[in-house]
Amino acid sequence: MTHLVLASASPARLSVLRGAGVEPTVRVSGVDEDAIIDRLGPSAAPELVVTTLAEAKARDVIPALVADGITDAVVIGCDSMLLIDSELQGKPHTVDVARRRWQSMAGRSATLLTGHSVLRIADGAIIADAADHSGTVVHFANPSAEDLEAYLATGEPLTVAGAFTLDSLGGWFVERLEGDPSSVIGIGLPLVRRLLSDVGVSIAELWAANALVR
């Protein structure tokens, strides 16, 4: 049986997987993302940054899984950041930062990068791993000052990569996409399917072992 584990606190990622017919066990990593980014250095390619963070998150939860008796599983880790003007942007955390970001990206396009890591563990040890990233171009609307302030007041853009969502309130301000919508939400199903195949796990096997009760 292939136990599916999502190494993320993101309700959006969990929703995507549930929509795809599986109910993962959720474990939240405790990695210091800023420390990893600092270690990689300012010259690191954006794609490397998000993929390295995704791998770190997936690996970080394994000791706790084993301690809980989950020793045979597939662990998925993800990390998303927005690339605009050659600069990666994560979660803004404050209204002022979110406002400045929206003022810079309104009416423009940027690339939402999501790193994905899939680890297969057996008897508590990693026996296979695969990682890659996806990139989707997001074309943003130009919200009015009133709409932007109302959006900021909800608190949603403060806690999400790039200060926007596609599947929630921020969807009002996304004109169109070029690429995979699920990767913008936080976990790209086409890429995860390929990575699962790389570690020897089929979607049929995943459904059989982690079926979502509807």
C-alpha positions in Angstrom: 0.0 0.0 0.0 1.3 3.4 -1.0 0.5 5.9 1.8 0.3 9.4 0.3 1.8 12.3 2.5 1.5 16.0 1.7 4.3 17.9 3.4 2.5 21.2 3.3 0.0 23.2 5.5 -1.5 24.7 2.3 -5.3 24.1 2.2 -5.2 24.9 -1.5 -2.8 22.0 -2.2 -4.9 19.7 -0.1 -8.0 20.8 -2.0 -6.3 20.0 -5.4 -5.4 16.5 -4.3 -8.8 15.9 -2.9 -10.3 17.1 -6.1 -8.1 14.6 -7.9 -9.5 11.8 -5.8 -7.0 11.2 -3.0 -6.9 11.9 0.7 -3.3 12.5 1.8 -2.0 12.5 5.3 -0.8 16.1 6.0 2.5 16.7 7.7 3.9 20.3 8.0 7.6 20.8 7.7 9.6 23.0 9.9 12.3 24.0 7.5 13.8 27.5 7.7 13.1 28.7 4.2 15.1 31.9 4.5 18.2 30.0 5.7 18.0 27.7 2.7 17.6 30.7 0.3 20.6 32.4 2.0 22.7 29.3 1.6 21.9 29.0 -2.1 23.0 32.6 -2.6 21.7 35.5 -4.7 23.0 34.0 -7.9 21.0 30.8 -7.6 18.5 30.2 -10.5 14.9 30.8 -9.4 14.0 27.3 -10.5 16.7 25.8 -8.3 15.4 27.8 -5.3 11.8 26.6 -5.4 12.9 23.0 -6.2 15.4 22.9 -3.3 12.8 24.3 -0.9 10.3 21.6 -2.0 12.9 18.9 -1.5 13.8 20.2 1.9 10.2 20.2 3.0 9.6 16.7 1.8 12.7 15.3 3.6 12.0 17.2 6.8 8.8 15.4 7.6 10.1 11.9 7.2 11.5 11.4 10.8 8.1 12.4 12.2 6.3 10.0 9.8 8.5 7.1 10.9 8.0 8.0 14.5 4.2 7.7 13.9 4.7 4.3 12.3 4.3 5.5 8.7 7.3 3.8 7.2 6.1 3.0 3.6 4.8 6.1 1.8 5.2 8.6 -1.0 5.9 12.1 0.3 5.1 15.2 -1.8 6.7 18.6 -1.0 6.1 21.8 -2.9 7.2 25.4 -2.8 5.7 28.3 -4.9 7.1 31.8 -5.6 6.3 34.5 -8.1 9.1 35.6 -10.5 8.7 39.1 -11.7 11.3 41.5 -12.9 13.9 38.7 -12.3 13.1 38.7 -8.6 11.4 35.9 -6.6 8.6 36.9 -4.4 7.2 34.7 -1.7 4.5 35.5 0.9 4.4 39.3 1.7 3.2 38.8 5.3 2.2 42.5 5.7 -0.4 44.7 4.1 2.2 47.3 3.1 4.4 44.7 1.3 1.3 43.1 -0.4 0.1 46.5 -1.6 3.5 47.4 -3.1 3.7 44.1 -4.9 0.2 44.5 -6.4 1.1 48.0 -7.5 4.1 46.6 -9.3 2.3 43.6 -10.9 -1.1 45.1 -11.7 -1.8 45.0 -15.5 1.4 43.0 -16.1 2.4 39.3 -16.3 4.7 37.2 -14.1 5.7 33.6 -13.8 4.5 31.5 -10.9 7.2 28.9 -10.2 6.4 25.8 -8.2 9.0 23.3 -7.1 7.9 19.7 -6.6 9.6 16.9 -4.8 8.4 13.3 -4.6 10.1 10.9 -2.2 9.3 7.2 -1.9 10.1 5.6 1.4 10.1 2.0 2.4 10.9 0.7 5.9 11.5 4.3 6.9 14.3 5.0 4.3 14.2 6.9 1.0 14.4 4.4 -1.8 13.6 6.7 -4.8 13.3 10.5 -5.3 12.3 12.8 -8.2 12.1 16.6 -8.3 11.3 19.3 -10.9 9.6 22.6 -11.2 6.7 24.0 -13.2 6.3 27.5 -14.5 3.0 29.2 -15.5 2.6 32.7 -16.8 0.0 34.7 -15.0 -1.5 37.8 -16.6 -2.9 40.1 -13.9 -5.8 42.5 -14.1 -5.5 46.1 -12.9 -7.8 46.3 -9.9 -9.1 49.7 -8.9 -7.7 51.2 -5.7 -11.0 50.4 -3.9 -10.9 46.8 -5.0 -7.3 46.4 -4.1 -7.8 47.8 -0.6 -10.8 45.5 -0.1 -8.7 42.5 -1.2 -5.8 43.5 1.1 -8.3 43.9 4.0 -9.3 40.2 3.7 -5.8 39.2 4.7 -5.7 36.5 2.0 -2.8 38.0 -0.1 -0.6 38.3 3.0 -0.1 34.5 3.4 0.2 33.3 -0.2 3.1 33.3 -2.7 3.0 36.3 -5.0 0.2 38.0 -2.9 -2.6 36.4 -4.9 -4.6 33.2 -5.3 -6.2 31.7 -8.4 -8.8 29.5 -6.6 -10.1 32.0 -4.1 -10.6 35.8 -3.8 -7.6 36.7 -5.9 -9.1 34.9 -8.9 -11.1 38.1 -9.6 -7.8 39.8 -10.5 -6.3 37.2 -12.8 -7.0 37.7 -16.5 -5.6 34.5 -17.9 -2.9 31.9 -17.6 -0.3 30.3 -19.9 0.4 26.9 -18.4 -1.0 24.6 -15.8 -3.7 26.1 -13.5 -3.1 23.5 -10.7 0.5 24.5 -10.4 -0.6 28.1 -9.7 -2.8 26.8 -6.9 0.3 25.2 -5.5 0.7 21.6 -6.8 0.8 20.8 -10.5 -1.0 17.5 -11.1 0.6 16.8 -14.6 4.1 17.2 -13.1 3.3 15.2 -10.0 2.0 12.4 -12.1 5.3 12.3 -14.0 7.3 12.4 -10.8 5.3 9.7 -9.2 6.0 7.6 -12.3 9.7 8.3 -11.9 9.6 6.7 -8.4 7.5 3.8 -9.6 4.0 4.8 -8.4 1.0 4.9 -10.7 -2.1 7.0 -10.3 -4.2 3.8 -10.2 -2.1 2.6 -7.2 -2.5 6.0 -5.5 -6.2 5.9 -5.9 -6.5 2.4 -4.6 -4.5 3.1 -1.5 -5.7 6.7 -0.7 -9.2 6.9 -2.0 -11.2 9.9 -1.0 -14.5 9.0 0.5 -17.1 11.3 -1.2 
